[in-house]
Amino acid sequence: MTMDRRPFPVDLAPPPRVERLRALFEILLASGVVSGLLAGLVLRLVRGERTDLLSGGAAAVAGYLLVEAGVLFVILFALLRANRERVRSLGAGWRRWKSNALIGLAAAPLLLLGQQATAHLFRVFLPGHCLESNPLTDVIRTPAELALFIVAALLAGGVKEELQRAFILDRFGRHLGGYGVGLLLWSLAFGAGHYLQGVQGMALATLFGLVFGLLYLTRGSLVAPMVAHGAYDTAALLLYWFAGGGGGPSA
């Protein structure tokens, strides 16, 4: 009789508790708290004074959005690299991109209708919290500033926020209770992040967060929510400029 002298198999995977703690830490890094603080610091250093963001006008607001997006891109790609993951694993790619893009474009008019319906409901039932004007878009004064805002909205909203949402939903889905839990919690956090736009703006952003998240989860692609988000923000800004109302984008 011979003994098997092969070493016992060793499971090198971290225990579930460690994975959950790591996922929570990564979500915190990707949540926008760190990138927001760093972008605010950069803006303060550039302007040389400590003032309210909105007082700097359209250039300051758009600059902040773009810098914050850039910082968050660095954080997200660093986290993916540390985990030996690729952006493709989050749904970035050309698979069925045409159908996903069409679905995203088709969703944009529905989002605009949702914006108007939300505004009407607040006007009727919560007039004290009705958003008559959007402080973020009220700083736009010239066509050049409008163009700058559209670029900022596409990069900081359509691209950055959807990549951020996909990363966070992935962490919830694999380690923290499932995609449904992540969708609900991150949509609430997404809405809270729009506090500058008042209660109505936060409610609308929460609703849109659910829509964008569902688009991502059902399509398995970043293309649909990115196109929907970017198309909505662009249309809302153009309507704000040419029609003079609507409160501007809340997503």
N, C-alpha and C positions, 0 to 999 in steps of 0.2 A: 504494500500500500504506500503510495507516495502522496505527499502533501503538496497542495497548490501553494507555491511560494510567491505568487503574484501579489503585489500590494493591493490592499483594499481600495476600491474606487473612491476617489475623493470628489465631493461635490464642491466645485469652486464658486458656484453662484452665491451671491450674498443672500442672507436670510430675508424673508419678506418684510420684516420690520425695517431693516436697513434700506431696502428698496423704497419703501413708503416714505421714509424720512428723506431720502435722496430726492424722490419725486417732489415732495413738498418744498424742499430747498430750491430745486430747479424752477418750480412754478413761481416762487417768490422772486427769483432773479429775472424771470421772464415776464412778470406781471406788469412791468412798467414803472414800478416804484424806484428802482435803481437808475434806470435810464432817464426817468423824469427828473430825479435829483441832479444827475450829472448834466443834463441838458439845461436845467435852470442855472446851474453853476456856470456853465459856459456862457449863457446869455448875460448873466450878471457881470462876468469878467469883461465881456465885449462892450457892454453898455457902461460899465464903470460905476454903476449905482444900483441900489436895491429899490426897485420900483415894481408896481403891478405890471404883469405881462401885457394886459390889454392896453395900458397907457403907451406902449411902444408902437402901437399901430399894426397895420397888416404885415409889415416886414418882420416885426418882432414875433408875432404869433406864428406866421409861416416858418420863420427861421427856427423857432422852438420846436415846432412839429417835425421839421426835417432833421434837426440835430438829434432829437429824441428817437426818431425812427432809425437813424444811422447807428446810434449807440445800441439800440435793441437788436438790430440786425447782427452786430458784432457779438452780443451776448448769446443770441439764439444759435448762431453758427458755431460759436465756441462750445456751447453745451452739446450740440449735435456731434461735433468732432470728438469731444471727450467721451461720448458714449458710442463712438464708432458708428454713427448713424449718418444718413444723408437726408437732404431736403426731400428727395424723391420718396422716402419712407413716410413723409407726411402728406403725400398726395400731389407733390409738384411733378409735373411731367406732361407729355403730349398725348397721353392715352385718352381717346375720346374728347379731345380738347374742343373740337368744333361744337359738339352737342352740349358740352358743359358751358361753353361760352354763350350759346344761344339761350340756354336755361337761365344763365345769369342776367343776360339782357332782358329776357322776358320778365324776370322778377323785379327789375327796376321800377316799371310803372306801378306795380302792385305796392312796392315800398312807398312810392309817392302818395298813392291813395291811402295807405296806412298812416302816413304822416298827417294828411288832411283829416282823416277820421279821428285820429288821436287829438288833434288840435280842436276839433269840433266837440268831442266829449269833454275835454277840459274846459272849454268855453261854456258849456251848458252845466256841467256838474261840479267843476272845481274852478270857477272863474278867478279865484284868488291866486291860483297857481298857473293860470294860462300864460303861455309864452307869447307875448305880443311882438317881441323882437329877439333876435339871437345875438348876444354880446360878441360872439366870435366873428360872425359875418358883418356885424355893424361897423367893424373897423375898415371894411373894404370901401375905398373911395374912388379908385381909378380902374380902367380896364387892365392896366399892367398888374395892379394888385389882385384883381380877379383871376388873371392868368396864373399868378404866383400861388394863390390859394388853391386853384384847381390842381396844380402840380403837387402841392403839399398834401391835398386831400387824397390824391391817387396813391402817392407813396406811403403816407402815414396811415391812411385809412384802408384803401383797397388792397395794398400789398402787406404792409407791416402788421396791421391788426388781424388780418386773416391768417398770416403765418404764425403769429403769436397765439391766436385762438386754436389753430391746429396743433401746435406744440403742447399747449396746456390740456386740451382734450385728450391728446394721446397719453399724457402722463396720468390723467384721471382714469382713462380707459384701461390702462395696463396695471396700475398700482393703487388707485385710490377710490374704489367703489364703482367704477364703470363710467361709460360715456354719458349716460343720462344725468348722473350726479354732477359730472364736470360741466355739462351744458347748462344746467340750472344755476350752479354756483358762479360760473364764469360770466353768464349773461347778467346776473345781478351785479357782479363786480364791474362788468363793462358799463352797465347803466350808471352805477355810482361814480364811475370815472368821468362822466359828463355833467358833474355837479355845477359847472359854470353856466350851464344852460337851464338851470332850474329843475323843478320837479317834473314838468312836462318833458323836458329834454332827457332826463334820466329815465323816465318811463318808456319813452320812444326808443332810446338806445338799448334798454333791456329787451324790448320786443324785437328789435332788429338783431340783437345779439343771438336770440333764439333762432331767428330765421336764418341768419348766416351760418350758425352752427349746424342746423338741420340740413341746410344745403350741402355743407361739407361732409357730414356723416352719411347722408343718403347717396351722394354722388361719389364719395371716396376720392374726391379731387379738390385741389385748391382753386381750380380755374373758375368754377361756378360762383362760389362766394366772393372771390376777388373781383370778378367782372360785375356781379350784382352790386357790391359795395362801391366800387369805383364809378359805375354808371349812375347809381343813385346820388352819390355825393356831387358828381359833375352836374347832373340835371338839376339838383336842388340849388346849387350855386348859381347856375345860369338863370333859373327861375327867379331866384332872389334878386339878381341884378336887373333882369329885363322886366319882371313883373312887379318888383319892389315889395316882396312879401314872402310869406311861407316860413319865415323863421330860419331859413337856411338849413344845412344838414345837421342832423343830430346823431350821426354815426361816424 
